[in-house]
Amino acid sequence: MTRQAYICDAIRTPFGRYGGSLSSIRADDLGAVPLRALMERNPSVDWAALSDVIFGCANQAGEDNRNVARMSSLLAGLPESVPGATVNRLCGSGLDAVGTAARAIKSGEASLMIAGGVESMSRAPFVMPKAESAFARANAVYDTTIGWRFINPMMKAQYGVDAMPETAENVATDFNIDRVSQDRMALASQRNALAAQFAGHLAREITPVHVRQKKGNPIVVDRDEHPRETTADTLAKLKGVVRPEGTVTAGNASGVNDGACALLLADEESAGKFGLTPRARVIGMAVAGVAPRIMGIGPAPATQKVLAQTGLRLDQMDVIELNEAFAAQGIAVLRLLGLADDDARVNAWGGAIALGHPLGASGARLVTTAVNRLHTSGGRYALATMCIGVGQGIAVVIERV
């Protein structure tokens, strides 16, 4: 008998801006928020029955060290007997966590799992290496918010160590992605996100975060901070972030953000036992490698692999959640897959350019939004896919039930 892995619930925090309303919250505390929300939303579950909690996190250099999945689980009040593991596939960590949990259930090794991710990019620390020799007088300091540190000279010589915006410029050059097309995607992302906020779609997947204050009552944060009103003219005036004449700008790139997300997965027996209602099943996950200098195209081969694995076609996908690390790479992926730049199935409630990209949480957010979009539209299949630093892509296909 083939076991199925069902997504029974999914919830996330709002995504905060860098240095914004969530910046005072430690990553382990932030990760506990959606876990606690799952527990409150599903009171019939015996939480001691959880097989594991798997969280994605890309940094793990600061307050998210020491296995943030386990730390957040304990802080949320899950039983001490419930284990936890943190996975790091950089930007794809949260999506990998969902796929890994689903695989455990399908194999029969687990029956009830929580998967998700967390990232506090605002609180990413500076780090320094140990001295290379005794009594050394020189040292270095690295910012761990995003990108390379402690660079291996051989890696640099063989593959380069392009910063994320540089990889997007490489993609724009190699695949002829013009500035106007990038800004058009960015504008659509912002407009779609604001429309989804207004319609209440995003509110349904968000649990509020109560931010303590030194004096007075906590501030309640219940909306994504990153979306903003803009125009094509405003976007066109922005200078390139890699070089002034470049095409990649702050307006057509994802944000640096804080946030967390958690999903409850179960097999059919556990769902029935604990009174859970399956909302979607995870059909398959695949990952692929690409050249690090054009890491943004990773979703294209990953999508092709997961479709081959599941026996499905791209035209069967009713919902597509493509993480917009940069508009340049997003457009390149769509064109490589034979899709139009403005395919209506893609990021209809906004993408990472508008909503933000807290690295370890984003993949779980993609699946959460995909499930909700399927139930809102009545569609059957959804694809969630994203690019990954150092040259990878990841893709997951789910089916509404």
N, C-alpha and C positions, 0 to 999 in steps of 0.2 A: 504493500500500500504506500503510495506516494504522499508524503507529508507536505502540507502547505504552510507557508509563513504569512500570517495575516497582520496587517497594521490595524490595530483596534482603536488607537487614539494617538494624537500628535499635538503638541503645543510648544510654543516658543515664547521667549521674551521679546519685547520690542528690540529693534536694533538701534543702538545709540551711536552718535557721532564720536569721532576721536576727540577725547577731552570733554565729552558731553555729559549728559545726565546720568549715565551708567558708569562713568569713569572712576567713581569713588568705591565701586564694588569689586572686591577680589574675584578672580576667575572661578575659584572653587565655590564661593558663595553664589556667584551668578549661575553657575552650572546647577546648583541646588534648586533654583527657582522653578524651572519647568519640571524637575523631578517631583518636587513637592506638589505642583499643580496636578500631575498625573495621579498622585496618591489621593488627592482630594476629589478629583473627578471620577475616580473608580474605587469607591469605598468597599465594594464587594470582593476586591482582590485580596488574597492572602499574600502579602508582599514577601513573606519568607519563602514563597515558592519560586521567586525569580531565579533563573539559572545564572544570569550575569547582567551587568550593566556595562555597555561598551560606549565610550565617548570618544569623539575625535577632538584633537587639539593639536595645532601646528607649532605652537611656540614651546611651551614647557620649560622656559628658562627662568621663570619668576615664581609668582604665587600659584601658578598652574603646575608646578613641579610635584613630585611625589605622587604621581598617578591621580590626576585631577578627577577621573571618573570615580575612583574609590573615595576620594575626599568629598566630592559633591554628594555622593550617595549617603555617606555618613551624616553630613551636615543637613541633608534633606530629611533625615529620620528613617531611612530604610533600615531594615534589620542588619545587625552586624554580620550575620551569616551570609548576606548577599555579597558576592564578590564584585569587583569592578576592574576594567582594563581600559587603558587609554591607547588609541591607535593614532599614528601620525603618517598620513599620506598627504601632508601639507594641505593645500586648498581642498583636496578631495576627502579629507579625514572624516567629516560627518557623514558623507555619502557612503564611504567605505564601512563605517560603523553600522549603518543600516543594512548594507549588503552582507556583512559578516554575521550579524545577528540572524538574518534570514537564513543564511547557509547553515548555521548551527541548528536552527529549528527544522529545516528541511532534512538534515542528516539524521535527525532523531536524537541528537546529543543534548538538545535543549527543548523546552516547551513554552517558556515564558521569558521574554527578554525585554530590556530597555536599551534603545540605541539613540544616539544623538551626538551633540558636540557643543563645545563652548570655546570662546576666545575673548579675551580682553586685550585688545590691541593698545588701548590707552595706557594700560598698566604694564606693558612689556618692558622689562628692565634693560639697563645697559649692563654688559658683561665684559670681563677682561680675562685674558689668558694668564696662565702661570708664567713666570719668568723662564726664559729659555736657558739661563745659566745662573749660577750662584752670584749674588751681589749685582745682578743686572740693574742698569739704571734706566732702561727703556721698557715701555709696555704699550699696549693698545687697548682701546675701548670700542666695543661694538654695540650698536643699537639693534635690539632683537625684534623690533616691531614687525619687520617684514624683510625678506631678502637674505642675501648671503652674509655669512660671518665665519671666521676661522677658515678662510679659503684654502683649499688644497692646491698647491702650485701645479700639480699634475692635472687636476681637473680644469684649472684655468687654461693651461696650455692646450689641452685636448678638446675641450668643449666650450671654453669661454665661461664667464660668470656675469652674463648680462643681467642687469636689474630688470624687474618685472616690466616697467614701462618701456625699457629698451627691447625686450622680447616682443612687445606689442608693435613697436616701430618696425622691427624686423619682419613681422607678419604683414604689416601694412605695405612694406616695400616688396616683399617676395610674392604677395598675392594681389598686389595692385588695389588695395583698399583705400579709396580716397577720403579726404577729410569730411566732405559733405555727407557721404554715406555714414561715416562714424557719428557725426553730430545728429544725423537723422535718427539713428538707433537710440542715441542718448536721450533725445527729446521724447521719443516714443516711450522709453522706459520711465521717465519722470511723469509723463501724462498718464500712463497706465497705472502707475503706483498711486498717484493722487486720486484717480477715479476709483480705484479699488478701496482706498481709504474712505472715500466719501460714501461708497456703496456698502461699507461695513464688512467687505470680504476679508480684509486683513485683521480686523478686530476679532474675528472668530477664531483665528489661529494664535492669538496673543494672550498671554497671561500678564497682568500688570506687575511691575516691579516697584516695591516700596523702598525708596532711598532715604536712609536715615540722615537727619540733619543735626548739627551741633545744638541747635535750639529749635524748639517748635516741633510740629508734627512732620512725619516723613512726607517726602514728595512722591506722588504716585505717577509713574511713567507708564503709559499704556498705548503709546503710538510710536511708530518708527520715526526717528529724528532726521534721517538722511534725505528723504524726498523733498524736493523744492520746486517751486514755480520757476520756469525759465522759458526762454524763447530761442528760436533758431539764431536770431541775431546776437543774443547774449552768448550763446555757445560759440558762435563763429569768431567772437572777439578774443577768446582765450588763447594764450600762447602755448606752444608745445612744452611739455614738461621734460622731455629728453633734450631737445634743442628748440630754439625759438620758432624755427620754421617747420618743426615736426608736426605730425598729425594727431599724436596722442596728447590729450589735454586733461586737466582735472575734471572737465565737464563730460568727457566721454570715457572715463575710467571709473571703476568701482571705488567705493570709499574704503577708509581704514576705520574699522568699527568694533563695537562690543556687542555680544549677544550670546544666547544659548538656546538650544532646542532639544526636545526629547520625544521619542516615539515609543509606544508600547506595542510589542509584537507577540503573537501567540500562535500556537497550533490550534486546530479545530477543537480538540478535547479541552484544552485549558481555557479557550474562549468561552465554551459552553459552561464549564465548571465555575468560572468566576463571573458569569453574566456579562461578558464583553460582546460587543457587536463588531464583527470584522467590517472594515471599510474598504480595504484594498488588500490584494495579495502581491507579494514581491515575486515576480516571475524570474528575473535574472539580473546578474551584475557582471560587468566586464571592465577590464582596465587595459590600457595600451601605452606604449612608449613612443615618444617622438624626440626629435632633436631639441635639446634644452634651449637653444637660441630662438626657437619658434614654438615654445611650449604651448602657446595658445591654441594650436590646431588639434591638441590632444583629444577633444571630444569627438572629432570626426572618426578616427579609427576605433575609438572605444565604442561609439554608437554602432558602427558597422559590426563589431564583434558581438555585442549583446543582441543585436537583431539576428545574426546568424545563429547564435546560441539558443535563442528562444523560438526561432522559426517564424518571426514576425517581420513585417515590412514597415518602413518609415511612414508610408501613407496610412497605416492603421493607427498611428499615434494621434489621439484626439487632443492631447495636451503635451506640450514640450516646454520643459523648464531648463533653459540653457544659462548657466551662470555667466553673467556679463563681467568677467574680470576686466576686459577692455572691449570697447565696441569693435576695434580692429579685429580682434581674434574671434569675437562673436560672429561677425559678418563672414569672415573667412571660413569658419566652421559651417555656417548655413550654406554657403556656396559650394563647399566641398561635398556636402550632403545633397546637393541639388535642390535646395530650398530657396525661396525668395527672401530677400532681406527683411521684408515686412510680413512674413508668414503669420497669419492671425493666431495660429496655435502656440506661438512662441512668446512666453513671458507676458501673457495678457494682463496680469496683475502687477506688472513692473518687474524689473530685474535688478541685479546687483548694482548697476550704475545708480539707480534711484534708491533702492532699499539698503544697500551697503553689503559688505563682504567680511564679516567676522570669521576668519579663515576656517577654524575647526567646526563652526556651527552651520556654515552656509549649505553644505550638502544635505544636512538633515532638514533645513528650511526648504530646500527645493522639493523634497519628497512631501513634506507637510503641505506645501502650497499645491503640489500636483494632486494629492488626494482630495483636497478641498475643491479644486477646480473641476475634477472629474465629477464629484457629486453635485456641484452647482450646474454643470453643463449637461450632465447625463452621459458623458463620454465613457468609453470603455478602457482604453489604454493610455498610459502616460510614460514619457521618457524624461528622466532627469539626468543631466550630464554636465560635466565641468572640466576645465583645464587645470593642470597641476604644475607648479613650479618644478624645475629641473627636468621638465619634458615628459609629462604623462597626461593621460586622459582617463576619465572614469564615467561609466554610464550605468544606470539602473532602469529597468522597465517594471512598472506596476500595472495591475488590472483592478478596476473598481468592482466591488462585490456588494 
